[in-house]
Amino acid sequence: MVARRQDLVTALSAYTENTFRAKTRRFLLGLSADELEFIAEFLGYFVLEGGQPCGCSRAQMAERIAEFRCSQRAGRRSMDDDHKMILLLEYLCRGGLRPTAIPQVRSRAAGQVN
């Protein structure tokens, strides 16, 4: 479990901008494996859906997190999801993630670039 947790810390910190990487890594080292997996699931969800995980403002990021939460099956939710969502928002804010962090792709419905 320790190796898997360390792999998640490495991958999630690598996803952030260089100038924020050390600060973000310190933040991630304080999280449990379950919390790290939640963040990774969030990023994976938006990669697979072709969207962007964050916007320019904290409010836009919170909207994306709410969208992700709605997409999760009710059976997968746990009692501490609210806590994990707060940690996820902090990760996104600390990491300096920009909307351009994920390549833009065509929307399935409209056939337009997001």
Secondary structure as GFF3:
##gff-version 3
##sequence-region A 1 114
A	DSSP	alpha_helix	2	14	.	.	.	ID=ss1
A	DSSP	three_ten_helix	18	20	.	.	.	ID=ss2
A	DSSP	alpha_helix	21	29	.	.	.	ID=ss3
A	DSSP	alpha_helix	33	49	.	.	.	ID=ss4
A	DSSP	alpha_helix	58	71	.	.	.	ID=ss5
A	DSSP	three_ten_helix	74	76	.	.	.	ID=ss6
A	DSSP	alpha_helix	81	94	.	.	.	ID=ss7
A	DSSP	three_ten_helix	99	101	.	.	.	ID=ss8
###
